[in-house]
Amino acid sequence: MIREPRLTDAETIAALHVTTWRETYGHLLPDDFFTGELLDRRRRMWTRILTDSRPEHVVRVAEAGGELIGFAMSGISDEGIPQLYMLYVLAAQHGAGIGQRLFDGVLPPGPAVLWVAKENPRAIAFYRRNGFAFDGAEQSDSGTAGIVEARMVR
């Protein structure tokens, strides 16, 4: 089931966020990246997102058997078009169509933009299937041990 999250989901989404990052980027980030402080930051972030909802943000979670298994969030880019900010699904659920349902739940058809880790071939293939292509822009975030992100546009 894809649904809007509730404030009471903040703790669970924060833990899911850390788990999916570990599954997705664990081979790229140092072991000491995944600390209690990271979970605390995610908890504060999700509490803020779910408390101070903005009309331009769309957030959805995927639930199966009463457990959250994925989440996605979109908003509006600096260029004024929809932007996918996050899309994560537990690795055990990959290939089940959950990511596509979350994607479709937060991002309308038409022009859009997103940033993806260059070292994430699974995500890149998914976004290409959804009509995105690299436009040549790249950025690196020092907070994520230098993972390079590349912009994709549709």
C-alpha positions as CSV (number, residue, x, y, z in Angstrom):
1,M,0.0,0.0,0.0
2,I,1.2,3.5,-0.9
3,R,0.0,6.2,1.5
4,E,0.7,9.6,2.9
5,P,2.9,9.4,6.0
6,R,1.7,10.4,9.5
7,L,3.7,12.3,12.1
8,T,3.8,9.0,14.1
9,D,5.8,7.5,11.2
10,A,8.7,9.9,11.6
11,E,10.8,7.5,13.8
12,T,10.2,4.5,11.5
13,I,10.9,6.5,8.3
14,A,14.2,7.8,9.9
15,A,15.3,4.2,10.7
16,L,14.2,3.1,7.2
17,H,16.2,6.0,5.7
18,V,19.4,4.9,7.5
19,T,18.8,1.2,6.6
20,T,18.2,1.9,2.9
21,W,21.3,4.2,2.8
22,R,23.4,1.4,4.3
23,E,22.1,-1.0,1.8
24,T,22.5,1.4,-1.1
25,Y,25.7,3.3,-0.2
26,G,27.4,1.0,2.4
27,H,30.1,0.0,0.0
28,L,30.9,3.7,-0.7
29,L,30.8,5.2,2.8
30,P,33.0,4.5,5.8
31,D,31.6,2.2,8.5
32,D,31.7,5.1,11.0
33,F,29.2,7.1,8.8
34,F,26.3,5.0,10.1
35,T,26.2,6.3,13.7
36,G,23.5,7.0,16.2
37,E,24.0,10.7,15.3
38,L,23.0,9.9,11.7
39,L,19.8,8.3,13.0
40,D,19.1,11.3,15.2
41,R,19.6,13.7,12.3
42,R,17.2,11.7,10.1
43,R,14.7,11.6,13.0
44,R,14.8,15.4,13.3
45,M,14.6,15.8,9.6
46,W,11.6,13.5,9.2
47,T,9.8,15.1,12.2
48,R,10.3,18.5,10.6
49,I,9.1,17.3,7.2
50,L,6.0,15.7,8.6
51,T,5.3,18.6,11.0
52,D,5.9,21.5,8.7
53,S,4.3,20.2,5.5
54,R,4.7,22.4,2.5
55,P,2.2,22.3,-0.4
56,E,5.0,21.8,-2.9
57,H,6.3,18.7,-1.2
58,V,4.7,15.3,-1.9
59,V,5.7,12.5,0.5
60,R,4.6,8.9,0.3
61,V,5.5,5.7,2.1
62,A,5.1,2.1,1.0
63,E,3.7,-0.3,3.6
64,A,3.5,-4.1,3.5
65,G,2.3,-6.3,6.3
66,G,2.1,-3.3,8.6
67,E,5.7,-2.4,8.1
68,L,7.2,0.5,6.1
69,I,9.4,-0.7,3.3
70,G,10.0,2.4,1.3
71,F,9.5,6.2,0.9
72,A,9.7,9.0,-1.6
73,M,9.6,12.7,-1.6
74,S,9.4,15.4,-4.3
75,G,9.2,19.1,-4.5
76,I,9.9,22.0,-6.9
77,S,13.4,22.6,-8.3
78,D,15.2,25.9,-8.5
79,E,14.1,25.8,-12.2
80,G,10.4,25.7,-11.1
81,I,9.8,22.1,-12.3
82,P,9.1,19.0,-10.2
83,Q,12.2,17.5,-8.5
84,L,12.5,14.0,-7.0
85,Y,14.4,14.5,-3.7
86,M,14.4,10.9,-2.4
87,L,13.3,7.4,-3.4
88,Y,14.4,4.5,-1.3
89,V,13.0,0.9,-0.9
90,L,14.4,-1.9,1.2
91,A,16.7,-4.1,-0.9
92,A,14.6,-7.2,-0.1
93,Q,11.7,-5.4,-1.9
94,H,13.7,-4.5,-5.1
95,G,12.1,-5.7,-8.3
96,A,8.6,-5.9,-6.8
97,G,7.4,-2.6,-8.3
98,I,7.3,-0.7,-5.0
99,G,9.8,1.9,-6.3
100,Q,7.8,2.6,-9.4
101,R,4.6,3.0,-7.4
102,L,6.3,5.4,-5.0
103,F,7.8,7.3,-7.9
104,D,4.5,7.6,-9.7
105,G,2.9,8.7,-6.4
106,V,5.2,11.7,-5.9
107,L,6.2,12.8,-9.4
108,P,3.8,13.9,-12.1
109,P,4.4,13.0,-15.8
110,G,6.3,15.6,-17.8
111,P,9.4,17.6,-17.2
112,A,11.3,16.8,-13.9
113,V,14.8,16.7,-12.5
114,L,16.6,14.6,-9.9
115,W,20.1,14.0,-8.6
116,V,21.5,10.4,-8.4
117,A,24.7,9.0,-7.1
118,K,26.9,8.1,-10.1
119,E,27.8,4.9,-8.3
120,N,24.2,3.7,-8.2
121,P,23.6,1.8,-11.5
122,R,20.3,0.3,-10.3
123,A,18.8,3.7,-9.7
124,I,20.2,5.1,-12.9
125,A,18.6,2.3,-14.9
126,F,15.3,2.9,-13.1
127,Y,15.3,6.6,-13.9
128,R,16.3,6.0,-17.5
129,R,13.3,3.7,-17.9
130,N,11.2,6.6,-16.6
131,G,12.5,8.9,-19.3
132,F,15.4,10.6,-17.5
133,A,18.9,11.4,-19.0
134,F,22.0,12.9,-17.7
135,D,22.5,16.6,-18.5
136,G,26.2,16.8,-17.5
137,A,25.8,18.6,-14.1
138,E,27.5,17.0,-11.1
139,Q,27.9,17.8,-7.5
140,S,29.6,16.3,-4.4
141,D,28.4,16.6,-0.8
142,S,31.1,16.6,1.8
143,G,28.6,15.2,4.3
144,T,28.4,11.9,2.3
145,A,32.1,11.2,2.1
146,G,32.4,12.7,-1.4
147,I,29.7,10.6,-3.2
148,V,29.4,12.3,-6.6
149,E,25.8,13.0,-7.8
150,A,24.8,13.6,-11.4
151,R,21.7,15.4,-12.5
152,M,19.1,13.7,-14.6
153,V,16.3,15.5,-16.4
154,R,13.1,14.5,-18.2
